[in-house]
Amino acid sequence: VTISSSTKLIAHIDGEQYRLPDDSFKVTVVPKALGVITPAQGWLGIAD
């Protein structure tokens, strides 16, 4: 999957926050995880 976004993206991996690259990037996801990949909406104290 190639992801591209004009907004700052934060990933949560094992409870840790990671800032994703500003440009487009590729990720590999196991099929069972596809339902949990969602854009943040300012929850958990993270500002959009």
mmCIF file as gemmi writes it, N, C-alpha and C atoms, coordinates in Angstrom:
data_model
loop_
_atom_site.group_PDB
_atom_site.id
_atom_site.type_symbol
_atom_site.label_atom_id
_atom_site.label_alt_id
_atom_site.label_comp_id
_atom_site.label_asym_id
_atom_site.label_entity_id
_atom_site.label_seq_id
_atom_site.pdbx_PDB_ins_code
_atom_site.Cartn_x
_atom_site.Cartn_y
_atom_site.Cartn_z
_atom_site.occupancy
_atom_site.B_iso_or_equiv
_atom_site.pdbx_formal_charge
_atom_site.auth_seq_id
_atom_site.auth_asym_id
_atom_site.pdbx_PDB_model_num
ATOM 1 N N . VAL Axp A 1 ? 0.856 -1.169 0 1 0 ? 1 A 1
ATOM 2 C CA . VAL Axp A 1 ? 0 0 0 1 0 ? 1 A 1
ATOM 3 C C . VAL Axp A 1 ? 0.897 1.225 0 1 0 ? 1 A 1
ATOM 4 N N . THR Axp A 2 ? 0.603 2.188 -0.854 1 0 ? 2 A 1
ATOM 5 C CA . THR Axp A 2 ? 1.306 3.467 -0.841 1 0 ? 2 A 1
ATOM 6 C C . THR Axp A 2 ? 0.371 4.504 -0.237 1 0 ? 2 A 1
ATOM 7 N N . ILE Axp A 3 ? 0.877 5.235 0.727 1 0 ? 3 A 1
ATOM 8 C CA . ILE Axp A 3 ? 0.08 6.248 1.418 1 0 ? 3 A 1
ATOM 9 C C . ILE Axp A 3 ? 0.661 7.615 1.124 1 0 ? 3 A 1
ATOM 10 N N . SER Axp A 4 ? -0.206 8.563 0.884 1 0 ? 4 A 1
ATOM 11 C CA . SER Axp A 4 ? 0.195 9.932 0.641 1 0 ? 4 A 1
ATOM 12 C C . SER Axp A 4 ? -0.793 10.829 1.361 1 0 ? 4 A 1
ATOM 13 N N . SER Axp A 5 ? -0.295 11.806 2.09 1 0 ? 5 A 1
ATOM 14 C CA . SER Axp A 5 ? -1.193 12.671 2.854 1 0 ? 5 A 1
ATOM 15 C C . SER Axp A 5 ? -0.607 14.07 2.951 1 0 ? 5 A 1
ATOM 16 N N . SER Axp A 6 ? -1.473 15.063 2.906 1 0 ? 6 A 1
ATOM 17 C CA . SER Axp A 6 ? -1.008 16.442 3.06 1 0 ? 6 A 1
ATOM 18 C C . SER Axp A 6 ? -0.991 16.856 4.53 1 0 ? 6 A 1
ATOM 19 N N . THR Axp A 7 ? -1.466 15.985 5.413 1 0 ? 7 A 1
ATOM 20 C CA . THR Axp A 7 ? -1.46 16.284 6.842 1 0 ? 7 A 1
ATOM 21 C C . THR Axp A 7 ? -0.425 15.435 7.564 1 0 ? 7 A 1
ATOM 22 N N . LYS Axp A 8 ? -0.023 15.898 8.732 1 0 ? 8 A 1
ATOM 23 C CA . LYS Axp A 8 ? 0.936 15.165 9.552 1 0 ? 8 A 1
ATOM 24 C C . LYS Axp A 8 ? 0.293 13.864 10.011 1 0 ? 8 A 1
ATOM 25 N N . LEU Axp A 9 ? 0.994 12.751 9.831 1 0 ? 9 A 1
ATOM 26 C CA . LEU Axp A 9 ? 0.464 11.462 10.255 1 0 ? 9 A 1
ATOM 27 C C . LEU Axp A 9 ? 1.295 10.912 11.402 1 0 ? 9 A 1
ATOM 28 N N . ILE Axp A 10 ? 0.61 10.379 12.387 1 0 ? 10 A 1
ATOM 29 C CA . ILE Axp A 10 ? 1.258 9.75 13.533 1 0 ? 10 A 1
ATOM 30 C C . ILE Axp A 10 ? 0.811 8.295 13.553 1 0 ? 10 A 1
ATOM 31 N N . ALA Axp A 11 ? 1.756 7.385 13.696 1 0 ? 11 A 1
ATOM 32 C CA . ALA Axp A 11 ? 1.424 5.965 13.823 1 0 ? 11 A 1
ATOM 33 C C . ALA Axp A 11 ? 1.592 5.561 15.275 1 0 ? 11 A 1
ATOM 34 N N . HIS Axp A 12 ? 0.755 4.655 15.716 1 0 ? 12 A 1
ATOM 35 C CA . HIS Axp A 12 ? 0.884 4.067 17.05 1 0 ? 12 A 1
ATOM 36 C C . HIS Axp A 12 ? 1.279 2.615 16.856 1 0 ? 12 A 1
ATOM 37 N N . ILE Axp A 13 ? 2.469 2.27 17.279 1 0 ? 13 A 1
ATOM 38 C CA . ILE Axp A 13 ? 2.969 0.905 17.148 1 0 ? 13 A 1
ATOM 39 C C . ILE Axp A 13 ? 3.345 0.429 18.535 1 0 ? 13 A 1
ATOM 40 N N . ASP Axp A 14 ? 2.653 -0.587 19.007 1 0 ? 14 A 1
ATOM 41 C CA . ASP Axp A 14 ? 2.872 -1.112 20.359 1 0 ? 14 A 1
ATOM 42 C C . ASP Axp A 14 ? 2.805 -0.012 21.411 1 0 ? 14 A 1
ATOM 43 N N . GLY Axp A 15 ? 1.864 0.928 21.235 1 0 ? 15 A 1
ATOM 44 C CA . GLY Axp A 15 ? 1.662 1.987 22.215 1 0 ? 15 A 1
ATOM 45 C C . GLY Axp A 15 ? 2.607 3.17 22.088 1 0 ? 15 A 1
ATOM 46 N N . GLU Axp A 16 ? 3.559 3.101 21.174 1 0 ? 16 A 1
ATOM 47 C CA . GLU Axp A 16 ? 4.51 4.203 20.968 1 0 ? 16 A 1
ATOM 48 C C . GLU Axp A 16 ? 4.07 5.029 19.762 1 0 ? 16 A 1
ATOM 49 N N . GLN Axp A 17 ? 4.288 6.346 19.827 1 0 ? 17 A 1
ATOM 50 C CA . GLN Axp A 17 ? 3.941 7.229 18.714 1 0 ? 17 A 1
ATOM 51 C C . GLN Axp A 17 ? 5.141 7.404 17.791 1 0 ? 17 A 1
ATOM 52 N N . TYR Axp A 18 ? 4.887 7.34 16.49 1 0 ? 18 A 1
ATOM 53 C CA . TYR Axp A 18 ? 5.921 7.558 15.485 1 0 ? 18 A 1
ATOM 54 C C . TYR Axp A 18 ? 5.381 8.525 14.453 1 0 ? 18 A 1
ATOM 55 N N . ARG Axp A 19 ? 6.161 9.55 14.12 1 0 ? 19 A 1
ATOM 56 C CA . ARG Axp A 19 ? 5.769 10.477 13.06 1 0 ? 19 A 1
ATOM 57 C C . ARG Axp A 19 ? 6.177 9.847 11.733 1 0 ? 19 A 1
ATOM 58 N N . LEU Axp A 20 ? 5.229 9.76 10.818 1 0 ? 20 A 1
ATOM 59 C CA . LEU Axp A 20 ? 5.499 9.156 9.522 1 0 ? 20 A 1
ATOM 60 C C . LEU Axp A 20 ? 6.087 10.195 8.576 1 0 ? 20 A 1
ATOM 61 N N . PRO Axp A 21 ? 6.784 9.748 7.522 1 0 ? 21 A 1
ATOM 62 C CA . PRO Axp A 21 ? 7.415 10.687 6.588 1 0 ? 21 A 1
ATOM 63 C C . PRO Axp A 21 ? 6.406 11.666 5.982 1 0 ? 21 A 1
ATOM 64 N N . ASP Axp A 22 ? 6.872 12.882 5.675 1 0 ? 22 A 1
ATOM 65 C CA . ASP Axp A 22 ? 6.002 13.904 5.085 1 0 ? 22 A 1
ATOM 66 C C . ASP Axp A 22 ? 5.59 13.563 3.659 1 0 ? 22 A 1
ATOM 67 N N . ASP Axp A 23 ? 6.42 12.825 2.954 1 0 ? 23 A 1
ATOM 68 C CA . ASP Axp A 23 ? 6.156 12.476 1.564 1 0 ? 23 A 1
ATOM 69 C C . ASP Axp A 23 ? 5.348 11.179 1.518 1 0 ? 23 A 1
ATOM 70 N N . SER Axp A 24 ? 5.082 10.687 0.325 1 0 ? 24 A 1
ATOM 71 C CA . SER Axp A 24 ? 4.393 9.402 0.232 1 0 ? 24 A 1
ATOM 72 C C . SER Axp A 24 ? 5.359 8.294 0.651 1 0 ? 24 A 1
ATOM 73 N N . PHE Axp A 25 ? 4.827 7.215 1.145 1 0 ? 25 A 1
ATOM 74 C CA . PHE Axp A 25 ? 5.647 6.097 1.6 1 0 ? 25 A 1
ATOM 75 C C . PHE Axp A 25 ? 4.851 4.815 1.439 1 0 ? 25 A 1
ATOM 76 N N . LYS Axp A 26 ? 5.552 3.703 1.458 1 0 ? 26 A 1
ATOM 77 C CA . LYS Axp A 26 ? 4.898 2.407 1.311 1 0 ? 26 A 1
ATOM 78 C C . LYS Axp A 26 ? 4.899 1.678 2.638 1 0 ? 26 A 1
ATOM 79 N N . VAL Axp A 27 ? 3.829 0.969 2.894 1 0 ? 27 A 1
ATOM 80 C CA . VAL Axp A 27 ? 3.737 0.147 4.095 1 0 ? 27 A 1
ATOM 81 C C . VAL Axp A 27 ? 3.246 -1.244 3.704 1 0 ? 27 A 1
ATOM 82 N N . THR Axp A 28 ? 3.634 -2.214 4.482 1 0 ? 28 A 1
ATOM 83 C CA . THR Axp A 28 ? 3.139 -3.57 4.315 1 0 ? 28 A 1
ATOM 84 C C . THR Axp A 28 ? 2.319 -3.901 5.551 1 0 ? 28 A 1
ATOM 85 N N . VAL Axp A 29 ? 1.117 -4.39 5.322 1 0 ? 29 A 1
ATOM 86 C CA . VAL Axp A 29 ? 0.198 -4.653 6.426 1 0 ? 29 A 1
ATOM 87 C C . VAL Axp A 29 ? -0.337 -6.076 6.295 1 0 ? 29 A 1
ATOM 88 N N . VAL Axp A 30 ? -0.359 -6.798 7.402 1 0 ? 30 A 1
ATOM 89 C CA . VAL Axp A 30 ? -0.977 -8.124 7.375 1 0 ? 30 A 1
ATOM 90 C C . VAL Axp A 30 ? -2.483 -7.94 7.234 1 0 ? 30 A 1
ATOM 91 N N . PRO Axp A 31 ? -3.147 -8.798 6.476 1 0 ? 31 A 1
ATOM 92 C CA . PRO Axp A 31 ? -4.58 -8.615 6.212 1 0 ? 31 A 1
ATOM 93 C C . PRO Axp A 31 ? -5.437 -8.416 7.46 1 0 ? 31 A 1
ATOM 94 N N . LYS Axp A 32 ? -5.145 -9.103 8.558 1 0 ? 32 A 1
ATOM 95 C CA . LYS Axp A 32 ? -5.994 -8.967 9.749 1 0 ? 32 A 1
ATOM 96 C C . LYS Axp A 32 ? -5.875 -7.586 10.386 1 0 ? 32 A 1
ATOM 97 N N . ALA Axp A 33 ? -4.852 -6.804 10.031 1 0 ? 33 A 1
ATOM 98 C CA . ALA Axp A 33 ? -4.674 -5.471 10.6 1 0 ? 33 A 1
ATOM 99 C C . ALA Axp A 33 ? -5.357 -4.382 9.78 1 0 ? 33 A 1
ATOM 100 N N . LEU Axp A 34 ? -5.858 -4.704 8.61 1 0 ? 34 A 1
ATOM 101 C CA . LEU Axp A 34 ? -6.445 -3.675 7.753 1 0 ? 34 A 1
ATOM 102 C C . LEU Axp A 34 ? -7.6 -2.94 8.416 1 0 ? 34 A 1
ATOM 103 N N . GLY Axp A 35 ? -8.349 -3.582 9.269 1 0 ? 35 A 1
ATOM 104 C CA . GLY Axp A 35 ? -9.474 -2.936 9.938 1 0 ? 35 A 1
ATOM 105 C C . GLY Axp A 35 ? -9.059 -1.944 11.006 1 0 ? 35 A 1
ATOM 106 N N . VAL Axp A 36 ? -7.789 -1.918 11.401 1 0 ? 36 A 1
ATOM 107 C CA . VAL Axp A 36 ? -7.367 -1.007 12.465 1 0 ? 36 A 1
ATOM 108 C C . VAL Axp A 36 ? -6.553 0.171 11.951 1 0 ? 36 A 1
ATOM 109 N N . ILE Axp A 37 ? -6.368 0.27 10.646 1 0 ? 37 A 1
ATOM 110 C CA . ILE Axp A 37 ? -5.645 1.407 10.077 1 0 ? 37 A 1
ATOM 111 C C . ILE Axp A 37 ? -6.661 2.498 9.784 1 0 ? 37 A 1
ATOM 112 N N . THR Axp A 38 ? -6.668 3.526 10.61 1 0 ? 38 A 1
ATOM 113 C CA . THR Axp A 38 ? -7.621 4.619 10.452 1 0 ? 38 A 1
ATOM 114 C C . THR Axp A 38 ? -6.914 5.94 10.705 1 0 ? 38 A 1
ATOM 115 N N . PRO Axp A 39 ? -7.338 7.007 10.059 1 0 ? 39 A 1
ATOM 116 C CA . PRO Axp A 39 ? -6.732 8.314 10.324 1 0 ? 39 A 1
ATOM 117 C C . PRO Axp A 39 ? -7.092 8.812 11.72 1 0 ? 39 A 1
ATOM 118 N N . ALA Axp A 40 ? -6.158 9.455 12.37 1 0 ? 40 A 1
ATOM 119 C CA . ALA Axp A 40 ? -6.41 10.02 13.701 1 0 ? 40 A 1
ATOM 120 C C . ALA Axp A 40 ? -7.367 11.197 13.574 1 0 ? 40 A 1
ATOM 121 N N . GLN Axp A 41 ? -8.233 11.355 14.531 1 0 ? 41 A 1
ATOM 122 C CA . GLN Axp A 41 ? -9.183 12.467 14.546 1 0 ? 41 A 1
ATOM 123 C C . GLN Axp A 41 ? -8.998 13.3 15.807 1 0 ? 41 A 1
ATOM 124 N N . GLY Axp A 42 ? -7.757 13.467 16.243 1 0 ? 42 A 1
ATOM 125 C CA . GLY Axp A 42 ? -7.487 14.273 17.418 1 0 ? 42 A 1
ATOM 126 C C . GLY Axp A 42 ? -7.75 13.541 18.718 1 0 ? 42 A 1
ATOM 127 N N . TRP Axp A 43 ? -7.873 12.216 18.693 1 0 ? 43 A 1
ATOM 128 C CA . TRP Axp A 43 ? -8.143 11.464 19.907 1 0 ? 43 A 1
ATOM 129 C C . TRP Axp A 43 ? -6.839 11.089 20.587 1 0 ? 43 A 1
ATOM 130 N N . LEU Axp A 44 ? -6.909 10.661 21.792 1 0 ? 44 A 1
ATOM 131 C CA . LEU Axp A 44 ? -5.749 10.3 22.614 1 0 ? 44 A 1
ATOM 132 C C . LEU Axp A 44 ? -4.81 11.476 22.832 1 0 ? 44 A 1
ATOM 133 N N . GLY Axp A 45 ? -5.345 12.684 22.785 1 0 ? 45 A 1
ATOM 134 C CA . GLY Axp A 45 ? -4.52 13.853 23.056 1 0 ? 45 A 1
ATOM 135 C C . GLY Axp A 45 ? -3.601 14.257 21.921 1 0 ? 45 A 1
ATOM 136 N N . ILE Axp A 46 ? -3.795 13.685 20.742 1 0 ? 46 A 1
ATOM 137 C CA . ILE Axp A 46 ? -2.945 14.024 19.602 1 0 ? 46 A 1
ATOM 138 C C . ILE Axp A 46 ? -3.671 15.061 18.759 1 0 ? 46 A 1
ATOM 139 N N . ALA Axp A 47 ? -3.05 16.197 18.578 1 0 ? 47 A 1
ATOM 140 C CA . ALA Axp A 47 ? -3.668 17.248 17.763 1 0 ? 47 A 1
ATOM 141 C C . ALA Axp A 47 ? -3.479 16.921 16.294 1 0 ? 47 A 1
ATOM 142 N N . ASP Axp A 48 ? -4.497 17.2 15.496 1 0 ? 48 A 1
ATOM 143 C CA . ASP Axp A 48 ? -4.386 16.984 14.048 1 0 ? 48 A 1
ATOM 144 C C . ASP Axp A 48 ? -3.464 17.999 13.426 1 0 ? 48 A 1
